[in-house]
Amino acid sequence: MIKKTKYYSWKLNNLADGCEQCIKGQKLVMFVTGICPRQCSYCPLSEHKKDHDVIFANERQLNDEDDIKAVLEEVRACKSEGAGFTGGDPLTRIDRTCNYIRLLKKNFGKRFHIHLYTSMELLDEKNLSKLNDAGLDELRLHPELYNNKLWHKISLFYDTQKRKYDFRFGIEIPVLPDSYGLTKGVIDCFINWVDFINLNELEISDAENFKLRNVKTRNRSYYGAKGSQETALKLLKYIDSKYPKSNVHFCTCKLKDKAQLGNRLRTRALNTKKIFDIVTDDGTVIRGAIYLKELSPGFGYRRKINEIINTKEIFKKLEQSKNIIIKKYSVPKRFIETDQRKFRLITNIGIVEQLSKDLKSLGMIPAVVEQYPTWDQMEVDITFL
């Protein structure tokens, strides 16, 4: 029987273990590489990630694949209980992928659940054995919708009728509008071989690209494709009638935004907030910020930060400004800090509001900032005082 969940999704029977953690925001998003053997028209990756061999732990970009410290810090910051390995295709960097699986299992225990997404291009016994030996818990396959030439590879998971590997596996399909017949064919092929099927509402990430294919969003405030949900629910009804014991989940864009991301942000915000931060119900952080004139937010702000060469001189100016504020206005040291990543001072919003005129007379720019609690501290809103 199909049931609507409290997480804005629909399911038939049980969710995959990875989904159970994911919807609670308990999964680290381990982006292993942007390299992929396929070029899907509906790929949601940004230009910065797509086809680039970059590595991210959630929103934090690693310096290189040996930047283990960044991965462990991000797990602890978000209190993650598992990880989802994604890309690109992690199998294009199979040894890197297996090393990270072992690293996480070693540091957080065997119960730290790890699932991985992959296309079927690089599936072979060698790669599957490597993943199994590394300790992978769950594998999610993306079969190509318009070409069935690789579908036979599902037999790699079995030796006659016996399963070869310890991990669970299923398929995950983005539901394109009006793709009922095609997707039904994929389901019929795989459903008796896999532990679960995940149907994803199609996410429109590149409006122009989808516009060329006559695909539109459901409405102006929602980035799910019009017709995707209707097609997915029709597929769920078909599965319920023909394969009623199967485990199927239809995951919506709203779930990813409100539940998966929202819960992860709230956990990270509460776990990493400063004494002077205010955490909102949405998981954003509100704080006071004091900028140097030459590094005031605006057009090209991130580029200016990334291009700073003489960081010592900038930090020297910030420390001098901080000491003036502490001494001249009796601000407790614990209520004002130097932000090492954004080259600014951060503090209580009451302090910047009360001292705004004085700060401006000292050549500083006070503001109230709402931002995400992520490593990159992306701003939602900046109000200059």
Secondary structure, DSSP 8 states (H G I E B T S, - for coil): -EEE-TTS-EEES---HHHHHHTTT-EEEEEEES--S---TT----TTTTTS---EETTEE-SSTT-HHHHHHHHHHHT-SEEEEEES-GGGGHHHHHHHHHHHHHHH-TTSEEEEEEESTT--HHHHHHHHHHT--EEEEE--SS--TTGGGGGGGEETTEE--SSEEEEEEEE-TT-HHHHHHHHHHHTTT-SEEEEEE-B---HHHHHTTT--EEETTEEEETTHHHHHHHHHHHHHHH-TT--EEEE-HHIIIIIIIHHHHHHHHHHH--TT-EE-TTS-EEEEEEEEGGG-SSTTHHHHHHT---HHHHHHHHHHHHHHHHHHH---GGGEEEETTTTEEEE-HHHHHHTHHHHHHTTEEEEEEEE-SSTT--EEEEEE-
